[in-house]
Amino acid sequence: MKIAFLFIGMMSFLTTMIVARGEDSSEPGILKVCADPYMLPFSNQEEQGYENKIAELFAQKMGVELEYTWFPQRIGFIRNTLTSEEGGEFKCDLVMSVPDKFELAATTDPYYTTTYVLVYAKGRGLDEVTDPLKLGKFVEEKKPDLKFGLADVGPAQLWVFYQGLMGNMVPYQGQPGDPKLNPGKRMIDEVVNGNVDVTIVWGPTAGYFAKQYKDKVELVLLPLSDDPINPELKLTYNMSMAVRYGEKEWKDKINRLIKENKKEIDQILTDYGVPLKEIVVTKKNDDDD
């Protein structure tokens, strides 16, 4: 799951990161993008992800060509892309999907907000669970043998702990060695195939694959919220783009592109099933530039 990049490196669902050349590039007619080649719904080599589509939109608006450099999303992604030089030039100048206030780069204004979601298959005994916070009581009273599939990276385990469901947890590897394997999709597949009853997945991943599997099974997605009593349990994120520190002019240009194309960006996200929440903007520090 992309957002788990936060917890692995920092810190993945996306993560998938799209990156483009800035105004000071030696190739000003190219929007150069670094992206994960296998991580739908964010990006892939066939350019089918929603970050691919947003990159295409930006390239069109800028009147430049779009070019990709593929690199799997792993620890050190930023170090090997945005801040990495090759032949005297930075490989990439814009990251198109990071959590707002991401520590490894200066972030733009957030352009969407999403969250982790609880996922189960309709018609398999959990339909009366319409509030994630009532799952613990439901399991205690009606389904003590529930299997809760969880990746071993990210905040989902902490949520399960606070709900008293650790005894129901079935752990899965959150970052497999093979970069072609999509850990979020795997968790969805485990629910679809009946190997587990419920899981928690990064919202964009869940929304996308729920649409892909709609003819096979109806998946119920229940958005999770941050816990005001336990602020360390962070589940909802403003998502931004990012540039290297010190590139204020370039960041301002990207902010303008985000603002001017907000309607088109929102439509792309909606088409991909991304569960959107209201963006709550907080003040950035001066050194973000």
Protein Blocks (a to p, Z undefined) as FASTA:
>chain_A
ZZlmmmmmmmmdfnopaddddfkbcblmbccddddfklcfkbcfkopafklmmmmmmmmm
nopacddddddddehklmmmmmpceehiafbfbdfbdcehiakbccdddfbdcddddddd
ehihpmmpmbfklmmmmmmmmmmmbccdddfedjklmmmmmnopmmmpccddfbdfblkb
cfklmmmmmmmnopambdcddfklmmmmmmmmmmmoccddddddddfklmmlcfbdcddd
dddehilmlmmmmmmmmmmmmmmmmmmmmmnopacdddddddddfklZZ
